[in-house]
Amino acid sequence: MKEKKLETISNLFEGNEIRSIWDSEKEEYYYSIVDVISALTGNERPRKYWNDLKTKLAQEGSQLSEKIGQLKMKSKKDGKSYLTDTLDTKGILRLIESVPSPRAEPFKVWLANLGSERIDEVFDPEIAINRAINYYRSRGYSDEWIEARLKGILHRNKLTDVWKSNGIKEPIEYAVLTNEIYKSWSGMKANEYKAFKGLRKESLRDNMSDLEVALTDLGEITTRELAKEYKPYGLEQNKKIAQMGGHAAKVARDDIEKNLGKSVITKQNALNYKYVDENKITKKEIKN
């Protein structure tokens, strides 16, 4: 596998180095604002430019100023780590809109086109489906795999619909229930499973083997049918059902592994790169 740095938002800046840190808990990147300002403006004093802009945003009551955090990043000059103003991906995109510089115009056009495409998809959802199909094809997935993947998304939505009718409302609750299924059959929560496979923001299912996908589907479909039958309400009752659904997949996993003579859990992924930047955020490191 070819080793290279992951292309994230940094590839928008045409080779300019944008320092970033990965938060594994939030599954989000945080980017150096000064680096982005330098790339957007070409200003020889990007730190002063940013301080002036930050003051202006705060005076205008911009919500963006409330999202700024500080993380220790290695200086390009002396290699030492200093607290640096950072924003997540959404914040950086909002920052681009706030920078009054000719160099920022291509980025603003790109954002406008992106927004226009998403609005078009509201009126014609088939556009979004075709975009997903074309993306998977470009990554080398077969049409059979793509068909199964789209069906898997539909099955997942059916499960979340059942959870919703059973009193599950908050995004964190859906994540908790999903983790209960994963833990019961694989021994890992979703984020732990992703880390095991060397993933960050990438889809876990897109990087699973056929057997891993089948066991995940079995756990979720079983959970859905059990929830429809027993009608649990609230997080705690639904957690028990999710554990039962995951256990059904665990039984199947044990039987498969007994006959295969090896684990079905694999580090295999579909990435054509691997992460070489090990910078990570620890708990409570962000300072607002």
Sequence and secondary structure as in RCSB ss.txt:
>XXXX:A:sequence
MKEKKLETISNLFEGNEIRSIWDSEKEEYYYSIVDVISALTGNERPRKYWNDLKTKLAQEGSQLSEKIGQLKMKS
KKDGKSYLTDTLDTKGILRLIESVPSPRAEPFKVWLANLGSERIDEVFDPEIAINRAINYYRSRGYSDEWIEARL
KGILHRNKLTDVWKSNGIKEPIEYAVLTNEIYKSWSGMKANEYKAFKGLRKESLRDNMSDLEVALTDLGEITTRE
LAKEYKPYGLEQNKKIAQMGGHAAKVARDDIEKNLGKSVITKQNALNYKYVDENKITKKEIKN
>XXXX:A:secstr
   B   SGGGGGTT    EEEETTTTEEEEEHHHHHHHHH  S HHHHHHHHHHHHHHTT GGGGG EEEEEE 
TTTS EEEEEEEEHHHHHHHHHH   GGGHHHHHHHHHHHHHHHHHHH THHHHHHHHHHHHHTT  HHHHHHHH
HHHHHHHHHHHHHHHTT  SHHHHHHHHHHHHHHHHSS HHHHHHHTT SSS SGGG  HHHHHHHHHHHHHHHH
HHHHH   HHHHHHHHHHHHHHHHHHHHHHHHHHHTS S       S B     B  TT  B 
